[in-house]
Amino acid sequence: MAENRSPDAGRRSERSRRAIHDAALALVAEVGYPRTTIDAIAARAGVGKQTIYRWYHRWLLRTLPLTHEYADAIVDHALRGLAP
């Protein structure tokens, strides 16, 4: 299937994935994991929710329960690493 995609579609796809990733990280840092929603990630990334679910649904189902448990510690650790 991937062979049929145009180079432009591949670049758009990669830009969208990067935007989703960056949006998710920024929102977790700003409002915390429990208040970060798929709607907010999609809006910040400029994509539809269906795009997130299409690419990440299996990952979300596996990791959300674990991520919720450890998210605050992960964000705190990351922010301490960014502190001057």
KEKOL-102012 format. One record per residue (C-alpha): residue number from 1; chain; x, y, z. Coordinates in Angstrom, 3 decimals. Each point is the difference from the previous one (the first is absolute). Layout:
BEGIN
{pt NUM; A; {X; Y; Z}}
...
END
This chain:
BEGIN
{pt 1; A; {0.000; 0.000; 0.000}}
{pt 2; A; {2.724; 2.487; 0.886}}
{pt 3; A; {1.456; -0.362; -3.485}}
{pt 4; A; {-3.119; 1.663; -1.462}}
{pt 5; A; {0.335; 3.184; 2.048}}
{pt 6; A; {1.432; 3.038; -1.661}}
{pt 7; A; {3.137; 1.613; 1.435}}
{pt 8; A; {-2.127; 3.011; 0.996}}
{pt 9; A; {-2.398; -2.252; 1.924}}
{pt 10; A; {2.951; -1.527; 1.838}}
{pt 11; A; {1.346; 3.409; 0.963}}
{pt 12; A; {-3.444; 1.158; 1.152}}
{pt 13; A; {-0.379; -3.177; 2.013}}
{pt 14; A; {3.350; 0.505; 1.710}}
{pt 15; A; {-0.794; 3.676; 0.708}}
{pt 16; A; {-3.318; -1.021; 1.551}}
{pt 17; A; {1.636; -2.653; 2.160}}
{pt 18; A; {2.610; 2.493; 1.193}}
{pt 19; A; {-2.724; 2.591; 0.712}}
{pt 20; A; {-1.985; -2.565; 2.018}}
{pt 21; A; {3.082; -0.981; 1.970}}
{pt 22; A; {0.992; 3.606; 0.711}}
{pt 23; A; {-3.571; 0.973; 0.924}}
{pt 24; A; {-0.354; -2.913; 2.417}}
{pt 25; A; {3.275; 0.775; 1.752}}
{pt 26; A; {-0.778; 3.703; 0.263}}
{pt 27; A; {-3.490; -0.578; 1.386}}
{pt 28; A; {1.172; -2.502; 2.604}}
{pt 29; A; {2.632; 2.501; 1.119}}
{pt 30; A; {-2.536; 2.851; 0.104}}
{pt 31; A; {-3.072; -1.593; 1.563}}
{pt 32; A; {1.164; -3.414; 1.222}}
{pt 33; A; {-0.808; -3.419; -1.346}}
{pt 34; A; {-3.437; -0.418; 1.622}}
{pt 35; A; {-1.271; 3.187; -1.689}}
{pt 36; A; {1.538; -0.682; -3.411}}
{pt 37; A; {-2.647; -1.201; -2.431}}
{pt 38; A; {0.050; -1.422; -3.496}}
{pt 39; A; {-2.173; 2.965; -1.054}}
{pt 40; A; {2.581; 2.457; 1.308}}
{pt 41; A; {2.890; -1.861; -1.619}}
{pt 42; A; {-1.822; -0.107; -3.338}}
{pt 43; A; {-0.874; 3.705; 0.170}}
{pt 44; A; {3.557; 1.031; 0.894}}
{pt 45; A; {1.488; -2.260; -2.694}}
{pt 46; A; {-2.467; 1.168; -2.651}}
{pt 47; A; {-1.276; -3.512; -0.743}}
{pt 48; A; {-3.264; -1.828; 0.524}}
{pt 49; A; {-0.478; -2.396; 2.898}}
{pt 50; A; {-0.415; -2.805; -2.506}}
{pt 51; A; {3.591; 0.575; -1.141}}
{pt 52; A; {1.277; -0.563; 3.524}}
{pt 53; A; {-2.119; -3.107; 0.484}}
{pt 54; A; {0.986; -1.407; -3.389}}
{pt 55; A; {3.719; 0.236; 0.736}}
{pt 56; A; {0.114; -0.470; 3.753}}
{pt 57; A; {-3.054; -1.994; 1.126}}
{pt 58; A; {1.896; -3.199; 0.871}}
{pt 59; A; {2.714; 1.966; 1.760}}
{pt 60; A; {-2.575; 2.034; 1.926}}
{pt 61; A; {-1.832; -3.108; 1.188}}
{pt 62; A; {3.220; -1.620; 1.237}}
{pt 63; A; {1.702; 2.982; 1.554}}
{pt 64; A; {-2.640; 2.334; 1.388}}
{pt 65; A; {-0.572; -1.956; 3.213}}
{pt 66; A; {3.742; -0.166; 0.686}}
{pt 67; A; {0.691; 3.508; -1.205}}
{pt 68; A; {-2.630; 1.453; 2.299}}
{pt 69; A; {1.725; -1.611; 2.954}}
{pt 70; A; {3.439; 1.390; -0.885}}
{pt 71; A; {-0.714; 3.175; -1.978}}
{pt 72; A; {0.559; 2.519; 2.771}}
{pt 73; A; {3.338; -1.540; 0.937}}
{pt 74; A; {1.110; -0.082; -3.629}}
{pt 75; A; {-0.958; 3.642; -0.612}}
{pt 76; A; {1.609; 1.164; 3.245}}
{pt 77; A; {3.208; -1.815; -0.885}}
{pt 78; A; {0.026; 1.457; -3.517}}
{pt 79; A; {-0.642; 3.531; 1.238}}
{pt 80; A; {2.774; -0.262; 2.581}}
{pt 81; A; {2.328; -0.964; -2.835}}
{pt 82; A; {-1.008; 3.148; -1.880}}
{pt 83; A; {0.501; 2.330; 2.951}}
{pt 84; A; {2.982; 2.353; -0.290}}
END
